[in-house]
């Protein structure tokens, strides 16, 4: 994405729209609140997610503010690292970390994050009410959301909804790595309770696991992780698989495959809260970064390149072509579309669900 004398890249337009706020000059690092001079350290998820995040959000921020940013992608191990440094007097490994679900809840409960000073993040006013209110945003601003869909081979039959997933003639693959997604799909197939209430109500878990046992017997291949799903699809072991929509779209495009992605009207989902870590010496610049991340033009490019659900609701008025017609355009639609686990409500039952899942796919 490069510009020329006659054209502008999307990042040029983002900078123009936002104004060159940091026009006082470039810096090589941050002189933190505590006087520590070091780069701003940001930790998104690993893989293709982290690559798109750095290309769109981080590079745009560097260009506009002249602040050095280090990107350190990761997964669950980041919470473990924060536990070992926060409160110990050591230097925290990240200034900003993007986490979802259980990890966000753990971070709050263990005091790993600073409260967000929302006066420094005014673009948060445009975030979907659902994302700000479904769980507390006191310690992290929502950045994006992702949904699971059905990846399928366009040359054969496939299901367009969860109800038909296991009744079609096409063999099916499901992921062992994200047990919550498989159980949420089971809950959405069920007629016992509306939506994903079987997942979110501990008293319904026995019924949910019983139904999942029937589902597991009809799954042709259990895969683990993105690399394996491509292997089983390309080998013809399955013709359809439950997979994250954004990852599927990106992989189909990069591989040039004749695959498609279907998203039912209601889909298992996560959304990411981006948090400033407790003890960060760069709290002010971290909040400046969060505000930049939520800017409408930045969110639009992030969605266009990564296929995620934007946190900024104003993007829905003019979705990029890559996701036009895919995601809801209003608050009511978004609330019905995103099926997000209530991790706080089932906090005492997580091991029961996880163990029950593993027992039934063994």
Helices and strands as residue ranges (DSSP letters): H 10-18, E 30-31, E 37-38, E 40-43, H 48-53, I 54-58, H 59-65, E 69-71, H 77-85, E 96-100, H 101-109, G 118-120, G 122-126, H 129-133, E 141-153, G 162-164, E 172-175, H 179-189, H 197-200, G 202-204, H 205-218, E 221-223, H 226-234, E 240-244, H 245-255, E 259-262, E 267-276, H 283-293, H 296-306, E 309-310, G 313-318, G 321-323, H 331-337, E 338-340, G 347-349, H 350-361
